[in-house]
Amino acid sequence: MMTFQWTAVASFLYGEVAVLLILCIPFISPLRWRKIFRFQLWSKVSPYWNKAFLSIIVVLIVLFLDAAREVRKYSASNLTDKNAKLYPSSYDLIHMKLFRSQRNLYISGFSLFFWLVLRRVVSLIMELASEIEGNGAMQTQVENANEAAKKYMEENEQLHKTINNAKMDEGKWALKADNEKLKTEVENLKEELKRMTDALSKSQKDASALKKQCDGLTREYDHLLREHEKLQNTTDGMQNKKDE
């Protein structure tokens, strides 16, 4: 039977697994998650988030070390042999305590690991949402620059037609000067468009890298979840064998 503290740690572990599974739902975009994280309630809790995060890590580390100490205590071969010889009935009791210590070690260890993974996943989601938003703003700027460049090019062509039809007088030279000015502005706009296009390409590459990193983290999480299920099945098998 689990004590209150280990029941709380096990519940905390189940909660971490549930939250990670929810965060890995594919049809919820990072932008939507960022809106959820920016609710008024979270904004009130956020000043205490770092303190709570570190406090939980300290508690889980202490419980993990305590469980490791118990495992080492009850797994000593000389102690088991000695008690088995002196008190045969205590052999089963020692193994039962050893099993509980190992169970507590797994629970506290996985809770600590998933707590760190959860923090990392949330930070990656926030970074990915920022990159997606910046990418959208950059795309809008590039489209506006394209429209402005097309407009200037159309005006430039119209000005060429006007110059060709005009007479060789002072007005022609004034129009020519305006034409040169428009050419300069068009060149500047082309350079600006090129810079924005390069920046957009870089943002897309960064977003793709973050997505790959997030997919890798998801695969790693799935692998760890399968390992946890194997350990849980092994533990259940040991428990069933113990009960028999």
NUPAKE-249253 format. One record per residue (C-alpha): residue number from 1; residue in one letter; x negated, y, z. Coordinates in pm, whole numbers, plus 50000, padded with zeros to 5 digits. Each point is the difference from the previous one (the first is absolute). Example, Ala and Ser with C-alpha at 12.3 -4.5 7.8 and 13.67 -1.06 7.14 Angstrom:
<pts>
<pt resi="1" resn="a" x="48770" y="49550" z="50780"/>
<pt resi="2" resn="s" x="49863" y="50344" z="49934"/>
</pts>
This chain:
<pts>
<pt resi="1" resn="m" x="50000" y="50000" z="50000"/>
<pt resi="2" resn="m" x="49864" y="50340" z="49904"/>
<pt resi="3" resn="t" x="49956" y="50276" z="50255"/>
<pt resi="4" resn="f" x="50153" y="50342" z="49951"/>
<pt resi="5" resn="q" x="49682" y="50160" z="49864"/>
<pt resi="6" resn="w" x="49941" y="49731" z="49739"/>
<pt resi="7" resn="t" x="50367" y="50003" z="49904"/>
<pt resi="8" resn="a" x="49964" y="50374" z="49940"/>
<pt resi="9" resn="v" x="49682" y="49947" z="49795"/>
<pt resi="10" resn="a" x="50170" y="49728" z="49792"/>
<pt resi="11" resn="s" x="50298" y="50230" z="49939"/>
<pt resi="12" resn="f" x="49761" y="50276" z="49901"/>
<pt resi="13" resn="l" x="49832" y="49761" z="49753"/>
<pt resi="14" resn="y" x="50333" y="49905" z="49844"/>
<pt resi="15" resn="g" x="50087" y="50368" z="49970"/>
<pt resi="16" resn="e" x="49669" y="50072" z="49825"/>
<pt resi="17" resn="v" x="50060" y="49720" z="49750"/>
<pt resi="18" resn="a" x="50352" y="50128" z="49931"/>
<pt resi="19" resn="v" x="49880" y="50358" z="49946"/>
<pt resi="20" resn="l" x="49721" y="49888" z="49768"/>
<pt resi="21" resn="l" x="50244" y="49793" z="49797"/>
<pt resi="22" resn="i" x="50232" y="50300" z="49971"/>
<pt resi="23" resn="l" x="49711" y="50226" z="49893"/>
<pt resi="24" resn="c" x="49908" y="49749" z="49727"/>
<pt resi="25" resn="i" x="50346" y="50017" z="49839"/>
<pt resi="26" resn="p" x="49918" y="50089" z="49636"/>
<pt resi="27" resn="f" x="50308" y="50203" z="49906"/>
<pt resi="28" resn="i" x="49944" y="50262" z="50273"/>
<pt resi="29" resn="s" x="49759" y="50259" z="49861"/>
<pt resi="30" resn="p" x="49723" y="50165" z="50206"/>
<pt resi="31" resn="l" x="50176" y="50335" z="49956"/>
<pt resi="32" resn="r" x="50310" y="49864" z="50170"/>
<pt resi="33" resn="w" x="49790" y="49855" z="50281"/>
<pt resi="34" resn="r" x="49836" y="50339" z="50049"/>
<pt resi="35" resn="k" x="50342" y="50163" z="50029"/>
<pt resi="36" resn="i" x="50093" y="49742" z="50262"/>
<pt resi="37" resn="f" x="49676" y="50062" z="50191"/>
<pt resi="38" resn="r" x="50069" y="50375" z="49994"/>
<pt resi="39" resn="f" x="50336" y="49982" z="50173"/>
<pt resi="40" resn="q" x="50050" y="50242" z="50287"/>
<pt resi="41" resn="l" x="49981" y="49718" z="50255"/>
<pt resi="42" resn="w" x="49658" y="49888" z="49870"/>
<pt resi="43" resn="s" x="49874" y="50357" z="50003"/>
<pt resi="44" resn="k" x="50076" y="50018" z="50372"/>
<pt resi="45" resn="v" x="49828" y="49669" z="50070"/>
<pt resi="46" resn="s" x="49695" y="50059" z="49774"/>
<pt resi="47" resn="p" x="49799" y="50207" z="50256"/>
<pt resi="48" resn="y" x="49996" y="49695" z="50229"/>
<pt resi="49" resn="w" x="49938" y="49746" z="49721"/>
<pt resi="50" resn="n" x="49620" y="49986" z="50025"/>
<pt resi="51" resn="k" x="50007" y="49965" z="50378"/>
<pt resi="52" resn="a" x="50259" y="49724" z="49981"/>
<pt resi="53" resn="f" x="49806" y="49824" z="49723"/>
<pt resi="54" resn="l" x="49676" y="49998" z="50201"/>
<pt resi="55" resn="s" x="50181" y="49900" z="50319"/>
<pt resi="56" resn="i" x="50160" y="49698" z="49831"/>
<pt resi="57" resn="i" x="49662" y="49899" z="49856"/>
<pt resi="58" resn="v" x="49844" y="50013" z="50347"/>
<pt resi="59" resn="v" x="50283" y="49793" z="50149"/>
<pt resi="60" resn="l" x="49979" y="49739" z="49724"/>
<pt resi="61" resn="i" x="49620" y="49978" z="50031"/>
<pt resi="62" resn="v" x="50031" y="49946" z="50377"/>
<pt resi="63" resn="l" x="50262" y="49727" z="49948"/>
<pt resi="64" resn="f" x="49789" y="49839" z="49728"/>
<pt resi="65" resn="l" x="49692" y="49990" z="50223"/>
<pt resi="66" resn="d" x="50206" y="49863" z="50288"/>
<pt resi="67" resn="a" x="50140" y="49725" z="49778"/>
<pt resi="68" resn="a" x="49651" y="49919" z="49872"/>
<pt resi="69" resn="r" x="49879" y="49974" z="50359"/>
<pt resi="70" resn="e" x="50284" y="49761" z="50083"/>
<pt resi="71" resn="v" x="49925" y="49786" z="49696"/>
<pt resi="72" resn="r" x="49636" y="49978" z="50097"/>
<pt resi="73" resn="k" x="50095" y="49921" z="50357"/>
<pt resi="74" resn="y" x="50233" y="49712" z="49920"/>
<pt resi="75" resn="s" x="49803" y="49864" z="49707"/>
<pt resi="76" resn="a" x="49691" y="49923" z="50211"/>
<pt resi="77" resn="s" x="49937" y="49628" z="49955"/>
<pt resi="78" resn="n" x="49844" y="49944" z="50341"/>
<pt resi="79" resn="l" x="50294" y="50162" z="50177"/>
<pt resi="80" resn="t" x="50246" y="49785" z="49805"/>
<pt resi="81" resn="d" x="49809" y="49678" z="50068"/>
<pt resi="82" resn="k" x="49960" y="50084" z="50367"/>
<pt resi="83" resn="n" x="50367" y="50074" z="50053"/>
<pt resi="84" resn="a" x="50100" y="49693" z="49799"/>
<pt resi="85" resn="k" x="49798" y="49779" z="50231"/>
<pt resi="86" resn="l" x="50108" y="50163" z="50326"/>
<pt resi="87" resn="y" x="50358" y="50083" z="49910"/>
<pt resi="88" resn="p" x="50132" y="49805" z="49701"/>
<pt resi="89" resn="s" x="50325" y="50197" z="50002"/>
<pt resi="90" resn="s" x="49811" y="50327" z="49965"/>
<pt resi="91" resn="y" x="49859" y="49896" z="49660"/>
<pt resi="92" resn="d" x="50329" y="50074" z="49829"/>
<pt resi="93" resn="l" x="50037" y="50323" z="50194"/>
<pt resi="94" resn="i" x="49657" y="50122" z="49886"/>
<pt resi="95" resn="h" x="50078" y="49918" z="49637"/>
<pt resi="96" resn="m" x="50332" y="50178" z="50029"/>
<pt resi="97" resn="k" x="49826" y="50309" z="50132"/>
<pt resi="98" resn="l" x="49740" y="49970" z="49724"/>
<pt resi="99" resn="f" x="50276" y="49988" z="49739"/>
<pt resi="100" resn="r" x="50166" y="50307" z="50148"/>
<pt resi="101" resn="s" x="49670" y="50185" z="50009"/>
<pt resi="102" resn="q" x="49935" y="49919" z="49634"/>
<pt resi="103" resn="r" x="50352" y="50110" z="49910"/>
<pt resi="104" resn="n" x="49951" y="50327" z="50184"/>
<pt resi="105" resn="l" x="49666" y="50048" z="49825"/>
<pt resi="106" resn="y" x="50161" y="49962" z="49658"/>
<pt resi="107" resn="i" x="50290" y="50229" z="50090"/>
<pt resi="108" resn="s" x="49780" y="50280" z="50133"/>
<pt resi="109" resn="g" x="49746" y="49963" z="49718"/>
<pt resi="110" resn="f" x="50257" y="50015" z="49722"/>
<pt resi="111" resn="s" x="50183" y="50286" z="50173"/>
<pt resi="112" resn="l" x="49677" y="50201" z="50011"/>
<pt resi="113" resn="f" x="49919" y="49919" z="49637"/>
<pt resi="114" resn="f" x="50349" y="50081" z="49867"/>
<pt resi="115" resn="w" x="50003" y="50323" z="50201"/>
<pt resi="116" resn="l" x="49687" y="50117" z="49818"/>
<pt resi="117" resn="v" x="50138" y="49878" z="49666"/>
<pt resi="118" resn="l" x="50326" y="50186" z="50061"/>
<pt resi="119" resn="r" x="49815" y="50326" z="50066"/>
<pt resi="120" resn="r" x="49796" y="49953" z="49681"/>
<pt resi="121" resn="v" x="50305" y="49917" z="49786"/>
<pt resi="122" resn="v" x="50186" y="50310" z="50120"/>
<pt resi="123" resn="s" x="49699" y="50223" z="49924"/>
<pt resi="124" resn="l" x="49965" y="49845" z="49651"/>
<pt resi="125" resn="i" x="50370" y="50057" z="49929"/>
<pt resi="126" resn="m" x="49966" y="50366" z="50101"/>
<pt resi="127" resn="e" x="49690" y="50046" z="49783"/>
<pt resi="128" resn="l" x="50167" y="49830" z="49705"/>
<pt resi="129" resn="a" x="50308" y="50221" z="50037"/>
<pt resi="130" resn="s" x="49779" y="50311" z="49998"/>
<pt resi="131" resn="e" x="49820" y="49878" z="49688"/>
<pt resi="132" resn="i" x="50329" y="49928" z="49824"/>
<pt resi="133" resn="e" x="50136" y="50342" z="50089"/>
<pt resi="134" resn="g" x="49679" y="50171" z="49887"/>
<pt resi="135" resn="n" x="50006" y="49798" z="49681"/>
<pt resi="136" resn="g" x="50356" y="50118" z="49928"/>
<pt resi="137" resn="a" x="49907" y="50364" z="50061"/>
<pt resi="138" resn="m" x="49695" y="49962" z="49774"/>
<pt resi="139" resn="q" x="50217" y="49846" z="49729"/>
<pt resi="140" resn="t" x="50239" y="50295" z="50021"/>
<pt resi="141" resn="q" x="49712" y="50246" z="49966"/>
<pt resi="142" resn="v" x="49866" y="49814" z="49697"/>
<pt resi="143" resn="e" x="50342" y="50003" z="49834"/>
<pt resi="144" resn="n" x="50035" y="50373" z="50066"/>
<pt resi="145" resn="a" x="49654" y="50059" z="49854"/>
<pt resi="146" resn="n" x="50094" y="49797" z="49691"/>
<pt resi="147" resn="e" x="50313" y="50204" z="49950"/>
<pt resi="148" resn="a" x="49809" y="50325" z="50042"/>
<pt resi="149" resn="a" x="49734" y="49885" z="49752"/>
<pt resi="150" resn="k" x="50265" y="49906" z="49744"/>
<pt resi="151" resn="k" x="50167" y="50338" z="50047"/>
<pt resi="152" resn="y" x="49674" y="50185" z="49949"/>
<pt resi="153" resn="m" x="49918" y="49791" z="49694"/>
<pt resi="154" resn="e" x="50340" y="50079" z="49848"/>
<pt resi="155" resn="e" x="49950" y="50368" z="50070"/>
<pt resi="156" resn="n" x="49653" y="49976" z="49850"/>
<pt resi="157" resn="e" x="50136" y="49846" z="49681"/>
<pt resi="158" resn="q" x="50267" y="50267" z="49978"/>
<pt resi="159" resn="l" x="49734" y="50264" z="50044"/>
<pt resi="160" resn="h" x="49798" y="49844" z="49717"/>
<pt resi="161" resn="k" x="50298" y="50028" z="49769"/>
<pt resi="162" resn="t" x="50049" y="50363" z="50099"/>
<pt resi="163" resn="i" x="49637" y="50082" z="49937"/>
<pt resi="164" resn="n" x="50001" y="49834" z="49656"/>
<pt resi="165" resn="n" x="50306" y="50201" z="49898"/>
<pt resi="166" resn="a" x="49880" y="50330" z="50145"/>
<pt resi="167" resn="k" x="49798" y="50259" z="49813"/>
<pt resi="168" resn="m" x="49634" y="50069" z="50058"/>
<pt resi="169" resn="d" x="50040" y="50296" z="50234"/>
<pt resi="170" resn="e" x="49942" y="50090" z="50362"/>
<pt resi="171" resn="g" x="50298" y="49793" z="50105"/>
<pt resi="172" resn="k" x="49834" y="49696" z="49843"/>
<pt resi="173" resn="w" x="49687" y="50047" z="50212"/>
<pt resi="174" resn="a" x="50213" y="50039" z="50312"/>
<pt resi="175" resn="l" x="50183" y="49677" z="49918"/>
<pt resi="176" resn="k" x="49667" y="49831" z="49938"/>
<pt resi="177" resn="a" x="49878" y="50108" z="50344"/>
<pt resi="178" resn="d" x="50319" y="49862" z="50155"/>
<pt resi="179" resn="n" x="49945" y="49680" z="49807"/>
<pt resi="180" resn="e" x="49649" y="49963" z="50136"/>
<pt resi="181" resn="k" x="50135" y="50061" z="50349"/>
<pt resi="182" resn="l" x="50263" y="49734" z="49951"/>
<pt resi="183" resn="k" x="49735" y="49759" z="49870"/>
<pt resi="184" resn="t" x="49797" y="50061" z="50314"/>
<pt resi="185" resn="e" x="50304" y="49938" z="50219"/>
<pt resi="186" resn="v" x="50083" y="49682" z="49809"/>
<pt resi="187" resn="e" x="49644" y="49875" z="50048"/>
<pt resi="188" resn="n" x="50022" y="50077" z="50370"/>
<pt resi="189" resn="l" x="50330" y="49817" z="50022"/>
<pt resi="190" resn="k" x="49848" y="49701" z="49820"/>
<pt resi="191" resn="e" x="49714" y="49990" z="50248"/>
<pt resi="192" resn="e" x="50244" y="50027" z="50290"/>
<pt resi="193" resn="l" x="50210" y="49722" z="49848"/>
<pt resi="194" resn="k" x="49691" y="49780" z="49971"/>
<pt resi="195" resn="r" x="49906" y="50061" z="50364"/>
<pt resi="196" resn="m" x="50353" y="49919" z="50115"/>
<pt resi="197" resn="t" x="50005" y="49686" z="49785"/>
<pt resi="198" resn="d" x="49670" y="49882" z="50155"/>
<pt resi="199" resn="a" x="50134" y="50074" z="50348"/>
<pt resi="200" resn="l" x="50318" y="49807" z="49923"/>
<pt resi="201" resn="s" x="49799" y="49702" z="49874"/>
<pt resi="202" resn="k" x="49790" y="50003" z="50317"/>
<pt resi="203" resn="s" x="50312" y="50014" z="50218"/>
<pt resi="204" resn="q" x="50149" y="49707" z="49811"/>
<pt resi="205" resn="k" x="49681" y="49798" z="50051"/>
<pt resi="206" resn="d" x="50000" y="50083" z="50373"/>
<pt resi="207" resn="a" x="50367" y="49903" z="50027"/>
<pt resi="208" resn="s" x="49927" y="49672" z="49818"/>
<pt resi="209" resn="a" x="49708" y="49929" z="50237"/>
<pt resi="210" resn="l" x="50220" y="50067" z="50303"/>
<pt resi="211" resn="k" x="50269" y="49773" z="49858"/>
<pt resi="212" resn="k" x="49745" y="49721" z="49946"/>
<pt resi="213" resn="q" x="49872" y="50049" z="50355"/>
<pt resi="214" resn="c" x="50355" y="49986" z="50134"/>
<pt resi="215" resn="d" x="50067" y="49682" z="49795"/>
<pt resi="216" resn="g" x="49679" y="49848" z="50138"/>
<pt resi="217" resn="l" x="50109" y="50084" z="50352"/>
<pt resi="218" resn="t" x="50338" y="49841" z="49931"/>
<pt resi="219" resn="r" x="49835" y="49682" z="49873"/>
<pt resi="220" resn="e" x="49772" y="49996" z="50303"/>
<pt resi="221" resn="y" x="50300" y="50042" z="50225"/>
<pt resi="222" resn="d" x="50182" y="49713" z="49826"/>
<pt resi="223" resn="h" x="49691" y="49783" z="50046"/>
<pt resi="224" resn="l" x="49981" y="50088" z="50368"/>
<pt resi="225" resn="l" x="50371" y="49933" z="50038"/>
<pt resi="226" resn="r" x="49955" y="49654" z="49850"/>
<pt resi="227" resn="e" x="49706" y="49938" z="50234"/>
<pt resi="228" resn="h" x="50216" y="50114" z="50290"/>
<pt resi="229" resn="e" x="50276" y="49761" z="49894"/>
<pt resi="230" resn="k" x="49745" y="49716" z="49981"/>
<pt resi="231" resn="l" x="49873" y="50083" z="50350"/>
<pt resi="232" resn="q" x="50357" y="50026" z="50124"/>
<pt resi="233" resn="n" x="50086" y="49661" z="49847"/>
<pt resi="234" resn="t" x="49686" y="49853" z="50158"/>
<pt resi="235" resn="t" x="50096" y="50149" z="50335"/>
<pt resi="236" resn="d" x="50354" y="49866" z="49968"/>
<pt resi="237" resn="g" x="49859" y="49659" z="49913"/>
<pt resi="238" resn="m" x="49782" y="50005" z="50310"/>
<pt resi="239" resn="q" x="50299" y="50107" z="50208"/>
<pt resi="240" resn="n" x="50217" y="49720" z="49860"/>
<pt resi="241" resn="k" x="49723" y="49750" z="50063"/>
<pt resi="242" resn="k" x="49966" y="50136" z="50355"/>
<pt resi="243" resn="d" x="50372" y="49968" z="50061"/>
<pt resi="244" resn="e" x="49991" y="49639" z="49879"/>
</pts>
